[in-house]
Amino acid sequence: MIQVRDLTKHYSHHGRRVAALELVSLRIDAGSIFGIIGRSGAGKSTLIRCLNLLERPDSGEVRIGDDALTAYSERQLQQRRQRIGMVFQHFNLLRSRTVAANVRFPLELAGELDAAQMDARVDELLALVGLQDHQHKRPAQLSGGQKQRVGIARALANHPDVLLCDEATSALDPETTDSILALLADINRQLRLTIVLITHDMRVIRQLCDEVAVLDHGRVVEQGRVIDVLLQPQHAVTQSLLAETGFGQGALQGQWRERISTPVLKLTFVGEPALQPVLDKVGRETGLRVNLLAGTLSEIKATPFGQLLAGVVASDVAVSALPDIFAREGVRCEVL
């Protein structure tokens, strides 16, 4: 488990003291994939660099398991960082080294294995990321996705218990991003590795993460399970980020509420109810007839969901009774 308590960090900029992080607190379960999202300048990169103390906070505490990193000396931190892997946006590969030699580099620095053991570990890691046939190539001969796979293999070299990903897919095209996200999900399943990633892309959060924290101006403004935060966003920043990616019905709710005079229902289906004819069933039982105004049907980390906006045309029961009726079918209903 990773615990962050009241983390604060300031920088000096043109003689002014600027807050990068303000009293940030997080709890990240062991073996989970945790996303941190926010706009440029929100403090994401500072936060992830504080998790391994590459940036030392002004105050607050960072604990990984039983290790209180903020209380460690620099020598203790160097040893602990060997078990905290980091994947970078622009790969940070050594251009003069081959793929295999880049992956081998942290093993050489650790100095715990002999040559044969290092060779075996490199072979194992290249197989894990699907680059067995590229071990003798240099970074200039690789695509962006292949370079990031090398970066991931290198980050895993010393058997870390935590993997930090700093905008690991933002330099990649959508198809390559999907392949890297699938690789990270597979690594998480195989190794039960805790993964913390920062991104500005809500699609990455939706596809990969179990929980998410939304950062704005150095503060956590919203956090929780991804499916809860995405389907029921509470903060304006979260709603704005979702609207920009075309996800959710937030922007449309107000528009339709102004256009039609009848009640508007917002229906949220998660899991099994998203696969069942719930709206049809409720309609037959209550005489509910609706006009579908907008909708989303998709998945959040393999969990099916649906979210519909529907204008009420007719109903044999009071509209105020519909939330309880839908709740019995496992569907959240809000009357807008």
Secondary structure, DSSP 8 states (H G I E B T S, - for coil): -EEEEEEEEEEEETTEEEEEEEEEEEEE-TT-EEEEE--TTSSHHHHHHHHTTSS--SEEEEEETTEEGGG--HHHHHHHHTTEEEE-TT----TTS-HHHHHHHHHHHHT-S-HHHHHHHHHHHHHHTT-GGGTT--GGGS-HHHHHHHHHHHHTTT--SEEEEESTTTTS-HHHHHHHHHHHHHHHHHH--EEEEEES-HHHHHHH-SEEEEEETTEEEEEEEHHHHHHS--SHHHHHHHHHTT-SSHHHHHHHHHH-SS-EEEEEEESGGGGS-HHHHHHHHH--EEEEEEEEEEEETTEEEEEEEEEEEE-SS-GGGHHHHHHTTTEEEEE-
